[in-house]
Amino acid sequence: MPGTIVIHASFPIDPDRREEALELIADLVAESQAEDGILDYRATTDIAEPNVVRFFERYEDEAAVGAHARSDHYQEFEATLPDLLAGEPEVTRFDVDSAADVEL
């Protein structure tokens, strides 16, 4: 998968806005998974910190990242995000030249 872009993001959610945030995130994930160029797009709550939502996103190229950032559903989510947060998000981007499944 040459040129694949992976993004891992952690969002600390305000406990008082948790249910609202999870609903918005569920909608964002569903709509994002239908986008061209997105290979994987998931969000989950952290087991140790239930008010932290972690995103795992995998894009086929830079164009897909840009298209996602410009999408209506992402723009709407981003606009509401400051009201939902209990701290600063952490976002890390990985540019991946190769990957392989690991046998357990």
N, C-alpha and C positions, 0 to 999 in steps of 0.2 A: 504494500500500500504506500508507494512513494508519494511524498508530499502531503500525507495526512496530517491534519491539525487536530490536536486534542486540547480541550480546555477543561480544567477542574476549577470549580468555584465553590466557595463556602459562604453562605449568607446567614448571619446570626439574626434570627427573627424575634421581634418583640413578642413575648409570651401572650400579651393581651390581644395581639393581632394574628396569632398563630393559625386559627381555623380559616380566617379570611385569606391569609398568605398561602396556605396549603391549597385552597380552592383555586386561587389565581395561578399558582405554580402548576397544578394539574392541567389547567387549560393551556398554559404556555407549553408544557411538555407535549400534549396531544397535538397542538397545532404545529409545533416545531418538528415533530417526528414526520410530518407529512411534507416537509419542505424538500425540494430537490437539493442534492449536495450534502444533506445531513445523513451521515452513516449511522449515528447513534446519538440519542439525546435523552438523558434520564435525570431524575432528581429523586433524592431520598433523604429521609431524616437521619441524623447521626444517632447511633445507639446510645452513646455515652452522653450526648448533649441533644435532647429531643427538640430543642429550639434552634438547632443549626440544620439548615438544608444544604446538601451538597449536590452540585450539578456535575455530571460527566457528559461532555459533548465531544462528538467526533465528526469532523468535516472532511469532505474529499479535497477541498482546496480553499484558497484565500477568497475566491469569488463567493463560495457558499457561506463563509463567515460574514462577509459584507452583506450578502442578501439577507441573512438572518437578522443582522443588526438593524437593517432597514425595514424589516417586516412590521406590519401593523401590530401583530400580537406581541412582538418583542418591545416595540415602542410603547405600547400601552402598559405592559408590565414594568418597564423601566421607569415610567412616569409615576407609578404608584409605589415603587420600591422604597424611596426614602421614608415613607410613612410606616412601612412594615418592619424596618430594620431596628435592631437593638445594638448595633455596632457597625464597624467597617467590614464590607465584604473582602474576601481574599480571592484573587483570580490568578491562576497560573496557566500559561499557554505552553504547549509542547509541540514542536515541529518534529514529526516522526518520519524517518526515512524507511524504517522497516519494523515489522512486528510479527510475532509468531505465537500460536497457542502454546501454553505450557501444560505438559502432562503432569497430573498429580498422582 
